[in-house]
Amino acid sequence: MPTSLRVALIGPGKVAHLHAKAVLQTTDTELVAVYGRTYQKAEDFANQYNIRAYSDIYDMVDRENVDVCIVCTPHPAHREPTVAAFDAGAHVLVEKPLASSLADCDAMLEAARRNGRQLGTISQRRFYAPSLRVREAIDTGKIGKPVLGTVQMLGWRDEAYYKSDPWRGSWAGEGGGVLVNQAPHQLDLLLWYMGEAEEVYGIWRNLNHPYIEVDDTALAIVKFKNGALGNILVSNSQKPGIYGKVHIHGENGATVGVQPDGGAMFIAGMSSILEPPINDLWTVPGEENLLEQFKTEDTESFKQVDASTYFFSLQLADFCDAIRTNRPSLVTGEDGRRVVELFSAIYESTRTGLPVKLGQTT
């Protein structure tokens, strides 16, 4: 395999521009093409980056010798182009969430296995230094066994946001609301830190967005397979937005936490990241005084990069290295499926009013 990998985008929407810029910033990757169901939209996008436009995925992968496709379509429209890209011979990196249903996730994973290709899910917040620091503390036993994980994501999305694209705010177009669109970043971190979920009791509501049909708020209690517990609160109903946080409590009483989002929450393709991700809690024995040092280091590092694309670039670099070295990427398709399974269980629990065993949702 050549050192430099040829990358194509699927879906010429807002977030695709961030991925295009990330490809251009990533060493040993080359942006070569874009696919769109509407050729004119693809061509308009392609002209901005001096690449070729296509309206057929098989043709694009074949003619451009594409190694990696990045899928940037609306969530319910991830399955079809992903499977097509795999069958055409490419590896595929899919915007979060991996899909809006487990059936779609499974079809995508099967296509990857059938073709001997890698499937990855975008979750660039794993690549934040504070997020990695939390994982390192867990892996090295600094907090003992994780026994409780909490997510709080209190944000805001206004009517203009939901009207900015015709697919937003509907079950058919978006596949869900805050659980599907904003929460997957925090849910992925929770599962990465705590392990696989076993049972979920949850409830969702639409508190103050009458112009959408999906959830703007959800809560859940999680039991993990290792016996640990979790608590989730995610909402787009706080004006202004406050923060997004993931805290992990260990059996030795210590807590490590990351705040990947401040109140001015990032909206991909629509706003910049204004506030640095930080560790907001750190009570590891002997390291209690390091919290301010971490915040200073991470704030200074944040100022040195274009945060709206830099972390996409880090994830793309990891995915491409995984392809070259035949190892799993940091965020796999299976990881993406676990997030979809978790939010699907919360929807199912709301429908039935009962706890849901994971493995029983579709």
N, C-alpha and C positions, 0 to 999 in steps of 0.2 A: 504494500500500500504506500502511495506517495506521502511524503511528510506533510505537505499542504493539502488540506481537505476542501473540497468544493461544496459550497453551501447554497441551498435554495430556500426561499420562503414560500409558504403556502398560506394565502390570505393577505391581501394588500391593505389591511386596515391600519388603525392608529398604532397598535402595539407592534406591528411589523416594522415600523420605522425605528423603534428602539432596538429591535433585533438586527436590523440592517446595520445600524451604527455599531452595535456590539460586534458583529462579524468583522467589520472593517477595523475595529480596535484589537482584534484577537490575532495573536501571532499564528502563522501557519494555517490560516483559513482564508478562503476567497469567496466573496459573494458573487454568484454567477447568474441567478435567475429568480423570478417570482411567478407563482401561479395564482390565477384568479378565475372564478367561475365566469365573471364578466371580463372579457379580454381587455376592454378599454380601460377599466380600473387598474388592471395589472400593468398595462402599458404605461399609464400615467405614473404609476409607482416606479416602474422600471426606468423610465427616463430620468428620474431624479438621482439614480444610482449608476447609470450607464451599464445596466444589465439587460438581459432579454426577458420578455414577457411570454407566458404560455397560458393556454386554457385547457391543457391536457397534461396531467401529472406524469403519465408513462412517457410521453414524448419529451417532457422537460428533463426527467431523470436520465433518459437514454441519450438525448442529444448533447446535454451539458455535462455528462459523466458525473452526476451529482453523488456525493458521498453522504451528505447530511441534509435532511429537510427539517425545517422548523415550522411547526403548524401553529398558525396565528388566527384561526377562524373562531367564530363564536362557539361556546362550549358544546352544544348539542351537535355541532357539525365537525367534531374532531375525528370521529371514527372513520368515515368514508375516505377522506384524503390520507389519513395515516395508514390505513390498510393498503391503499393504492400505492403509496410511496414505498412501503415495505415490499409489495409484490413487484415493484419496478426495480428493486435492488438497493434502495437507500436505507441508511439508519435514520431514526426519527426522534426529534426532541419536540415535545408538545407543550404548549402553554398550559398553565394551570387553569382549572383543574384538568386532570387527564381526560375526563369526560364528565357527562352529567348523569350517567347511569353505569352500574356495574356490568351490565350486558355489553355496553360499548367498550368498557375497559378490557373485558375478557377477550373480545374480538380483536382488539389492538394487540394485546399481549400474545395471543395465538398467532397473529400475523408475524410478529417479531420472531417468535420461536420457529415458525414454519420456514422463514427465510434466513434464519441464522443472523439476525440483525439486532442492534441494540435499540431499546426504547427508553427514553428519559422524559422526566416531567420537570418543567420549569418550577423551581422553588429557590429563587436567588437569595432569599433571606438566610438560607443555611450558610451562605458564603460570607455573611457579615462576621467580622472579627468577634464581636460579643456573642454571637450565636455559637461560633466554633469554640469559644472559651467555655461556655456552659457545657457543651458536649465533652470537651477535654476533662473538665472537672468531674463529670459523671464517669467517664471511662477510666480515670485514674483513681477512682474510689474516694475522692475528696469529701463527698457527702454521704458515703455509704450507699446502700441500695435506695434508689428513688422510690418514695412511698406515696407522694402526692404531687400531682401536676395541675397547674391552673392556667387558664387562658382568659384574659380580659382584653377585648378589642372593642373600644367605644369610639366609633367614628360617625361621619355624617356624609350623606350623599343627597344632593338637592334635586329638584325636578329637572333642572337643565342637564344634569348628568344623565338621568334616565332617558331624556329625550335626545341625547347626543347621538344615539344609534338606535335604529328601529327594533333591534333584538333585545334591548335591555328591559328588565322589569317584567318579563313574561315567562311562564313555564316553558312554552314552546321555543322561545327565542334564546333564553338564557339558561334554562334548566333549573332555576331557583334564584334566590336572592343573595343575601349576605353570606349564607353558608357556602354557596357555590362560587361566588365571585371574590369576596374580600377575605373571608375566614380561612381558605385553604393554606395560606402562608403560616398562620399561627397553628392551625391544626397539624400541619406537617411537622413543625418544630416540636409540638407536644408529643406526637407519635415517635419522632426521631429520638427524643430524650427518654420517653417512658416505655417504649415497646408497643407491642400490638394490643389493641383494645379487644375486649371479650364481650362486654355487654354495655348497652347505653340506654338511659332514660332521658328523653329530651322533649322540648316543646318549642315551637316557633310562633311568632306573631308578626303582624304588620301594625306597628304602633302609630306611625305618623306619616305614611306615604300612601295616601289614598289613590294616587295615580299609577300605582303598580299593583300587580296581583300576587307578588311573591313576598317572601320574608324580609323584613328589615331588622329583625331581632331574633335570637335563639339562645336557649340555655340548655345545658345537658350535664348529667352526672355520668361518669365513665368508670367502669371496672376494667382493669387491664389483666391480661393473661397471667402476669407475674404476681397478681394479688394487690397491686397498687391501685390507687383511686385518682380520679381526675374530675375537674370542674371546668365547665366552659361557659363563658358569656361573650357573645359577639353581637354587635349592633351597629347599624348605620343611622340610628335615630337620635344621636347626641349632637347638638349644634351649639358651639362648634365641636369638631372632633376633639377627643382628649388624648388617647394613646392606644397602642396595642402592646400587650405584655404577655410573656410566658415565664412562669416561675416554677422551679422544680425544688421540692423539699425532700431532704434525705433522711434516712433512718437515724443518723447521728445528730439530727436537729438543725443541720445547716441548710441554707437556702441559696440557690444561685438563680439569677433571673436575667432576662434580656428584654429590652424594650426596642423591638425592631421598628416601631412606628411611633412618631410623636403625633400631636394634634393635627398638624398640617399634613394629613395622610396623602401619600403618593397615589395618583391616578394615572396609570400607564397610558402614555400618549397624550395626556391632557394636562399634566402638571409636573413640576420638578420635585425632587426629594429635598426638603428644606431643613430637616432636622436629622442629626446623626443618630444611627442606632447606638444604643449604649447598654451596658450592664447596669440595671437599676437596683439590683439587690445582690449582695455577695457576703455571706456570713460564714465562709469556710474557715474552720479553726486555724488561726495563725495568719490568715489572709484578710482579715476584716478591714485593715487599713489600705488595701489595694484598690478599693472601689473608685476613689477619686482619681487615682493614677490611670486606671482603665479608661475612665470617662475622658480624661485629658488626651490620652494617646489616641483613642478612637475618634474624638472630635477633630484632632489635628489631621489624622489620616483621611477623614471624610472630606476635609477642605481641599485635598490634593487631587480628587478625582471627580469625574462627572457621574454622580451616584445613580442617575437615571439609567445609565447604560453599563457602567463599570462591572456591576455584579452579574448582569446577564453575560458579559464577556468572560468573567471568571467561571461561570457555570458552563458556557460553551467550550472553554478551554479544557475543563475537566472532562466533558463528554467526549470531545475529540481525542483526548489522551486515552480515555477508556477504550475507544475504538481501536486506536493504534496498538495498545498494549493488551487488548483482549481481557479487560477487567471490568467489573461493574462500575458504573458512574456513581457519583455521590448521591444522586437522586434518580432512582430507577423507575421504570414503569410500575413495578410492584409497589413502590413507595407511593406513587400517585394513586394507585388503586386503593390503598389503605385509607387515604384521605376521602376518596369518593365513598367508600364503604361506611366511614364514620358519619359523614353528613347525610348519607342516604338513610342510615339508621335513625338519625334524629328526626328526619321527615316521617319515617315509618312509625316511630314512637309517638309522634304527635297525632298521627292518623288513628292509631289504635288506643292511645292512652296507656300503653304498657311498655315495660322495658323490652328491648330488642337484643337478642343474641346475634352478634356479628356472624356472618355466614348464612343468615336467613333473609337478607335483603337482596333486592335485584336492581 
